[in-house]
Structure formats: C-alpha cells, structure tokens
Amino acid sequence: MNERARLERAMRTAIALSESARGWTSPNPPVGAVILDEKGVVAGQGATQPPGGPHAEVVALRHAGLRALGGTAVVTLEPCAHHGRTPPCADALVAAGVRAVHYAVADPGPVAGGGAKALHAAGVEAEGGLLAGEVEAGPLRAWLHYARTGRPHVTWKYAATLDGRAAAADGTSRWISCPESRTEVHAVRAKADAIVVGTGTVRADDPALTARTPGGHQADHQPLRVVVGTGTVPDGARVLDAVAPTAMLRTRDPDVVLAELAERGAVDVLLEGGPRLAGGFAAAGRIDRILAFVAPALLGAGPTALGDAGVSTITEAHRWAVEGVTMSGKDVRISAVPARAGEE
Amino acid sequence: MNERARLERAMRTAIALSESARGWTSPNPPVGAVILDEKGVVAGQGATQPPGGPHAEVVALRHAGLRALGGTAVVTLEPCAHHGRTPPCADALVAAGVRAVHYAVADPGPVAGGGAKALHAAGVEAEGGLLAGEVEAGPLRAWLHYARTGRPHVTWKYAATLDGRAAAADGTSRWISCPESRTEVHAVRAKADAIVVGTGTVRADDPALTARTPGGHQADHQPLRVVVGTGTVPDGARVLDAVAPTAMLRTRDPDVVLAELAERGAVDVLLEGGPRLAGGFAAAGRIDRILAFVAPALLGAGPTALGDAGVSTITEAHRWAVEGVTMSGKDVRISAVPARAGEE
C-alpha cells in the first residue's frame, strides 16, 4: 500500500472514531485520531472524551506508547495549541516524538487554532486537507458551524406526507412516517446536544423527546429537552419527566434561543417542531440543515410542517440544495443545506 | 450468445420501440416487435402505427420479409387474435412462417386476447412472461390499466416545495421547479393522450398546457387539453388557442370525466391541477400514479398541491408505495403507485 492510501485508510478510521464521539463532547469537537508507527502500522487510536477528559490525540498517543516515536498522527481536526481544561495536543504530539501530523480540517477558532504552526515550529511536519470534505459534511459539521459563527448548528427534522401535511385534519399524526424513519430519528437525537420544540407541540402531542434504542430502551446519551415559547405546559407533560433534563425558555426568538443553548454548551441542535417555530427559524436564516422524512401518503388536509417563514411571493422563497436522497423504509429521506449565493 | 440472452436483448429493443410509440396509438396499445431470423439475427422491427395503421408485428414482418420464415417474433404484448380495423396479428405471424413467438405480457382484453391460443393451434410455439415486469411498469402500463379496468390511467403530476406548497402566498408559482423538471413535464405531456385541469387553474395560471420541446417548439404530438368544472374560462385563455384541441367538461366527477375521456379514445391521462381537482380524484381512488417534483425550497405559506381528499384522521390516509426516487436537476423526483392491500 502506498503512503497516500495508508493515510486515507487511517483517516477513515479517524472519521469513524470522530462520529462515535458525537453527542458526548460538546462544546468540544468530536475528534478522532489514529497513530501510525514508523512503518505505517496502526499503533493507537482514540476519540475525544467528555469535557474535562483527554482529547483524541492524547488517547491515541497513550494507546501507542513508545511506538509513536518517529510515527505519524492522522487526526480529523488540526490539533489544538492552547491550554484549556487539558494541555495542548500539539505539545503532546511533539513530546511523543511524532514525525508528521496529517489532519483533515483546520481549526477555525482564534483560541485553539495554530496547532499546525506550533508543530512546524517544533520540527514536526503538519499538513491539512486529507478527506476534508468528508469530515466537514460529517462528524465535525455542527462543531465547525459553531466555531465559525458562535451559534449552535440547527437541523430541522420533520416528517410529512407527499402532499406536505405534518398531521391529519383532526391533528393525529401517529404515524405518518415508517418505523425505519422513526428509528433513525431516535439515533439522530442520541447524537444531538438539544432538541427544541414549542409549547404548542408539547400541548398537542405530549412528546417524550427522549432518544430510544430500537429495543425501546432509553439511549445512553439524552439530549437536553428545550421547550420554547410563552404557552403553558401541562404539569403532567412527558417532557417534564426524569429521563432527561428539560429547559423552558420563555421566548421564540431564534437568536435568543440559540444564544441560551450555546451558553449551556450545546453545539448540535435538533429542531423538531411545530410549524410556527420552524417558520420563525427559517425566516431568521437559522436552519442549517433540513432532514425530511417524506411518507408516501396523501392527506389533503391538516397542518403543514412549516408555518409563516416571512415569504410572500415566489422570488422570496428560501432556496436549498439537496445533499442526499435515500429511501428510509417506505419513506423518502431528504437531507438539504442552504443553497449558496448564485446557486439558487 | 445463448438463446435466453438473445431473446432478452430482442425484448429490450421491442420495449424501446414500444416506448417510442407511446402517445400515438390510443386506444390501441403501443407495442414493439422484433423478428429474429432462423439463426437468431434481427431481421425486422416495428412499433404500433396510429389507429387504422398496421400493428407492430405486421410492421416488423414486412421489414423482415422472407427472413421471418422459421424465425422468432419477440413482442411486448401477446399478439391479437381478432379482426379490428386490421386483421389479426396471430394470423400474420403464422402466415409468415414464424416458428416461435415470445411476448412479455398477456393481453387481458376479452376481445383481442387469445393470440397465444391461436398460435398454438397453428403449431407455433408461443410463450409469455419475458421481461414482463419491465413492460408492465413501462410502455404498456397505462394501456394495461385501461384494458383491465375500462378507465384511462391517471398520472397526477405536481410540483411543490419541500414544505408542500404549490405556490407562494400571493399565488405566484413560476418557477417552483427547476428547468430540468419542467423539460421532463413537457416530455411526459408529449406521450399523454389528455391533460386535465380545473377551471380554477385556467383562471389562476392561464397555462398553455401544450407539450413543448427543450428548444421551445411545439412537440409533434399534442395531448387533448381538458378543462373540467363549472367555473368560467376567460375568452382569451391560452388553452383555447389553436395549438391543440381542447375539451370543456362541465363536471368535476372523476368517473364522469374518465368515462368521457375513454369515449374519446384517451388511455393515458395526465392530471395537472389544481388542488381541489386532485383531491377529488384522490378521494375517489382515481389516481393511478403520482409523479412529484419536490423543489428544495421553503415557502411557509401558500396553497398546497392537494386539497380535500376525504381524509379526516391519520388512519384514513391514502397510502402509496414509492417506485422510484431520482434527482431531476436540483429537484427530487418521486414516482409512486398505490400501496397494495397489506403493504400499507
């Protein structure tokens, strides 16, 4: 195997490690790292531990031990160069005697960035860009958005029929989407830091908003449940149970909600409803990704998934770009991101 | 090449011929036929000609001439055995000295069917089923529906945004879908026998309802334009121009509309709007296929593609099965057929 192929294979392992850490690391990035020894053989691997614990590089270096000497580190994010709750990873790599570092994405942060420069200064080769696209659209998507904008990344998830209804005329919606789609939603929740709904959804559907396994058990990681708006929430509402923490924010202003969530360390936020809340986020340009489960069903009446989004005529439509379409059981699963200027 | 592979290749050619005849043959089926000579080499091919003209087998036999003797006919539909406007194809195949006939789909009609029996009686091997699924879901789909039910096949085509809107709050809808999707709609129209809209759509959008080529010219085949309902149609409406014939039916009852269209020889009908008309057809179970172009855009307000379809609660939803999802330019193109009982 040539050098390039060896590095790409190591990076794919690092990406899988990165993905495995999602949900546990915020506000730190879920990073994955692989240490190759002098001969290019995997000597250690690691993922970011929960806040206060070691970063991915340090876990992988501990795993590699002396085999890191003269070896190569393959990391999904540029190693940090600052003293936070843990010492800089760049220093740890230098101290372990690593010869070269290949990372996917540069750290956009003014504080943690500069790791490549620090490595260079210590005589360690450091190069970015390896499988950068996969990492940016993959495990570090939310964190990179947060690092660049200061706002948590918002995924608007909804289920609707082919004709755009989120519920029937009488308000019933169980179940519009198929079991496979509902299972995926729980897996997405188990990776998110927070789930946001409006008081109206709590009153109408009384959702638990927990992440459950296909077997019906509570997932190991539960996102913060966030109920926004000024409506009342009944005392016995399921979101108030003890399974996961719940925050009540008496506002629907997307920027106020997101600032509050950032304050609480949330990086990856799932917006689940209802139409009025989603419309407000869309109008404010605060939806960063759409995850739609379109069920092959027709209702012909009932509420739509999205309410007023500040659009009155077709030229004002919010334009998106589809990044992926797959079948999810019987449903069509569509993932979309905002269309870039000029692509509309 | 073995016998089976040779027959399948010939059937794929016959399917392409079948498809090429769509739009020109109703109420006859658009059939494709290939004649292989004694050695299995293609000797002739043909497609159904417009009503009154020869059927596919006869065109292919004329093309093959004496080379049909001892050869094999490969046909998308069981050859007819009755005297209509033209003599029976089964007789023509026997007369040409064909040794065997392979067809995809049996003729379900009580009148034309029986071709295989007639061939057997004349000592010609006749076998059905070759690539039957491709033919049933492909060029003969509409005609087979018509032959089995007596009703034209209805494709409901619509374009909507991800959030299910067919137009913005002010009624503007040009353009929700991308150029590639609009081009496909014109190609679909050029294969249809009739396009149906309500008087409301004519008043709101003043559509031409013609089939145009990507270059902007009128397509060679124009479907019958059908305006249904009791509303008024302005004198200068574009559907009243001379480009294609237009029928006005003063009813919205799907079965009355379809009976009238069957009377006029229509087999393949395209239902284009608006929401009230589509809702009526959906409620009556008279939509046989959905062709949806979902644009990655959000509007948050405006009319939905489907109006009242007789559904008041989720358990009454009309359930469909997705048969294909592809990208059409920037849009998601979804084709769906009614879910069979037990599959819902």
Chai-1 contact restraints between the chains, C-beta under 6 A:
chainA,res_idxA,chainB,res_idxB,connection_type,confidence,min_distance_angstrom,max_distance_angstrom,comment,restraint_id
A,L162,B,A292,contact,1.0,0.0,6.0,A-B,restraint_1
A,D163,B,G164,contact,1.0,0.0,6.0,A-B,restraint_2
A,D163,B,A305,contact,1.0,0.0,6.0,A-B,restraint_3
A,D163,B,L306,contact,1.0,0.0,6.0,A-B,restraint_4
A,G164,B,D163,contact,1.0,0.0,6.0,A-B,restraint_5
A,G164,B,G164,contact,1.0,0.0,6.0,A-B,restraint_6
A,G164,B,T304,contact,1.0,0.0,6.0,A-B,restraint_7
A,A168,B,T313,contact,1.0,0.0,6.0,A-B,restraint_8
A,A168,B,I314,contact,1.0,0.0,6.0,A-B,restraint_9
A,A169,B,S312,contact,1.0,0.0,6.0,A-B,restraint_10
A,D170,B,S312,contact,1.0,0.0,6.0,A-B,restraint_11
A,D170,B,T313,contact,1.0,0.0,6.0,A-B,restraint_12
A,T172,B,T313,contact,1.0,0.0,6.0,A-B,restraint_13
A,T172,B,I314,contact,1.0,0.0,6.0,A-B,restraint_14
A,S173,B,I314,contact,1.0,0.0,6.0,A-B,restraint_15
A,G279,B,G300,contact,1.0,0.0,6.0,A-B,restraint_16
A,A282,B,L298,contact,1.0,0.0,6.0,A-B,restraint_17
A,P296,B,W320,contact,1.0,0.0,6.0,A-B,restraint_18
A,P296,B,V322,contact,1.0,0.0,6.0,A-B,restraint_19
A,P296,B,A336,contact,1.0,0.0,6.0,A-B,restraint_20
A,A297,B,A317,contact,1.0,0.0,6.0,A-B,restraint_21
A,A297,B,R319,contact,1.0,0.0,6.0,A-B,restraint_22
A,L298,B,A282,contact,1.0,0.0,6.0,A-B,restraint_23
A,L298,B,L306,contact,1.0,0.0,6.0,A-B,restraint_24
A,L298,B,A309,contact,1.0,0.0,6.0,A-B,restraint_25
A,L298,B,H318,contact,1.0,0.0,6.0,A-B,restraint_26
A,L299,B,V311,contact,1.0,0.0,6.0,A-B,restraint_27
A,L299,B,A317,contact,1.0,0.0,6.0,A-B,restraint_28
A,G300,B,G279,contact,1.0,0.0,6.0,A-B,restraint_29
A,G300,B,L306,contact,1.0,0.0,6.0,A-B,restraint_30
A,G300,B,G307,contact,1.0,0.0,6.0,A-B,restraint_31
A,G300,B,D308,contact,1.0,0.0,6.0,A-B,restraint_32
A,G300,B,A309,contact,1.0,0.0,6.0,A-B,restraint_33
A,G300,B,V311,contact,1.0,0.0,6.0,A-B,restraint_34
A,A301,B,D308,contact,1.0,0.0,6.0,A-B,restraint_35
A,T304,B,G164,contact,1.0,0.0,6.0,A-B,restraint_36
A,A305,B,D163,contact,1.0,0.0,6.0,A-B,restraint_37
A,L306,B,D163,contact,1.0,0.0,6.0,A-B,restraint_38
A,L306,B,L298,contact,1.0,0.0,6.0,A-B,restraint_39
A,L306,B,G300,contact,1.0,0.0,6.0,A-B,restraint_40
A,G307,B,G300,contact,1.0,0.0,6.0,A-B,restraint_41
A,D308,B,G300,contact,1.0,0.0,6.0,A-B,restraint_42
A,D308,B,A301,contact,1.0,0.0,6.0,A-B,restraint_43
A,A309,B,L298,contact,1.0,0.0,6.0,A-B,restraint_44
A,A309,B,G300,contact,1.0,0.0,6.0,A-B,restraint_45
A,V311,B,L299,contact,1.0,0.0,6.0,A-B,restraint_46
A,V311,B,G300,contact,1.0,0.0,6.0,A-B,restraint_47
A,S312,B,A169,contact,1.0,0.0,6.0,A-B,restraint_48
A,S312,B,D170,contact,1.0,0.0,6.0,A-B,restraint_49
A,T313,B,A168,contact,1.0,0.0,6.0,A-B,restraint_50
A,T313,B,D170,contact,1.0,0.0,6.0,A-B,restraint_51
A,T313,B,T172,contact,1.0,0.0,6.0,A-B,restraint_52
A,I314,B,A168,contact,1.0,0.0,6.0,A-B,restraint_53
A,I314,B,T172,contact,1.0,0.0,6.0,A-B,restraint_54
A,A317,B,A297,contact,1.0,0.0,6.0,A-B,restraint_55
A,A317,B,L299,contact,1.0,0.0,6.0,A-B,restraint_56
A,H318,B,L298,contact,1.0,0.0,6.0,A-B,restraint_57
A,R319,B,A297,contact,1.0,0.0,6.0,A-B,restraint_58
A,W320,B,P296,contact,1.0,0.0,6.0,A-B,restraint_59
A,V322,B,P296,contact,1.0,0.0,6.0,A-B,restraint_60
A,V325,B,V325,contact,1.0,0.0,6.0,A-B,restraint_61
A,V325,B,V332,contact,1.0,0.0,6.0,A-B,restraint_62
A,V332,B,V325,contact,1.0,0.0,6.0,A-B,restraint_63
A,V332,B,I334,contact,1.0,0.0,6.0,A-B,restraint_64
A,I334,B,V332,contact,1.0,0.0,6.0,A-B,restraint_65
A,A336,B,P296,contact,1.0,0.0,6.0,A-B,restraint_66
